Amino acid sequence: EVQLVESGGGLVQAGGSLRLSCAASGFSVDDYAVGWLRQAPGKERERVSCISSRDAVIYYADSVKGRFTISTDNANNTVDLQMNNLKPEDSAVYYCAMGPSNPVLGCYRYDFWGQGSQVTVSS
């Protein structure tokens, strides 16, 4: 019953912005950890950001700190990722994923994944 549906990906020029949204069903984003991860050709999967309202956890990879902002919209049960000042190296397939969280480990495991959304940043 758990489902994650992404929207907002696309093609932008360097320096531009995109807003990714992950619509969750089957669970409340207020009770679990939801993360954004990305994978580019020839690279390993990278954890971009994660949020857990229950355990007061917010995580950003060093490569996106100051440019990306993760937030929850509890009314719509979505998790959004605002991406500003995009760079060509941000180009990747972006996935949202859900898993448990605890106050010690934070976002430590992902059990369900969205379909992925392509983000392409041109120079």
C-alpha positions in Angstrom: 0.0 0.0 0.0 3.0 2.3 0.4 3.5 4.4 -2.7 5.8 7.3 -3.5 5.1 9.4 -6.6 7.6 12.0 -7.8 7.0 15.1 -9.9 8.9 18.3 -10.8 12.0 17.0 -12.7 13.1 18.3 -16.0 15.8 20.2 -17.9 17.2 23.5 -16.6 20.3 25.6 -17.3 23.1 25.9 -14.8 22.1 28.4 -12.1 18.4 27.6 -12.4 16.0 26.0 -10.0 13.7 23.0 -9.8 11.3 21.9 -7.1 10.8 18.1 -6.7 7.8 16.8 -4.9 7.2 13.3 -3.5 3.6 12.4 -2.8 3.3 9.7 -0.2 0.4 7.3 0.3 0.0 4.4 2.7 1.9 6.2 5.5 2.3 9.7 7.0 5.4 11.7 6.3 5.2 12.9 9.8 5.9 9.4 11.2 8.7 8.1 9.0 11.9 9.3 7.4 11.8 10.3 3.8 14.9 10.9 1.8 16.0 12.1 -1.6 18.8 10.1 -3.3 20.3 10.4 -6.8 22.4 8.3 -9.2 24.2 9.5 -12.2 25.8 7.4 -14.9 29.2 6.0 -13.7 28.6 7.1 -10.2 27.4 5.4 -7.0 24.0 6.2 -5.5 24.3 9.3 -3.4 22.2 10.4 -0.4 21.2 14.0 -1.1 18.8 14.8 1.8 16.6 13.3 4.4 13.9 14.5 6.8 12.3 12.9 9.8 9.8 15.0 11.7 9.3 12.4 14.3 13.0 12.3 15.3 13.8 15.9 14.4 16.4 14.9 11.8 17.3 16.9 8.7 20.3 15.8 6.6 22.1 17.3 3.6 25.0 16.0 1.7 27.9 18.4 1.7 27.6 18.8 -2.1 24.2 20.4 -1.8 24.3 22.3 1.5 23.2 25.9 1.1 21.5 25.1 -2.3 18.9 22.5 -1.6 16.1 22.6 1.0 14.0 19.7 2.1 10.6 20.2 3.7 7.4 18.3 4.6 3.9 19.4 3.7 1.8 17.5 6.2 -1.5 18.8 4.8 -0.8 17.2 1.4 1.5 14.4 2.8 4.3 15.3 0.5 8.1 15.9 0.9 9.6 18.5 -1.3 13.1 19.3 -2.4 13.8 22.8 -3.5 16.9 22.9 -5.6 18.6 26.2 -6.3 21.7 27.3 -8.1 21.8 24.0 -10.0 25.1 22.7 -11.4 25.8 20.3 -14.2 27.1 17.8 -11.7 23.6 17.7 -10.1 22.3 15.9 -13.2 21.0 12.5 -12.1 18.0 10.4 -11.6 16.5 11.5 -8.3 14.6 9.1 -6.1 12.5 9.6 -3.0 12.5 6.8 -0.5 10.9 6.0 2.8 12.1 4.1 5.8 12.2 4.1 9.6 14.0 6.6 11.7 15.2 6.8 15.3 16.7 9.6 17.3 20.2 8.0 17.3 20.7 6.8 13.8 18.3 9.2 12.0 17.6 8.2 8.4 19.4 4.8 8.5 17.3 2.6 6.1 15.1 2.9 3.1 12.4 0.2 2.4 10.3 1.8 -0.3 11.3 3.8 -3.3 9.7 6.0 -5.9 10.1 5.5 -9.7 12.8 8.1 -10.1 12.7 11.5 -11.8 15.3 12.8 -14.3 17.0 16.1 -13.5 19.3 17.4 -16.3 21.3 20.6 -15.8 22.9 22.0 -18.9 25.9 24.4 -19.1 
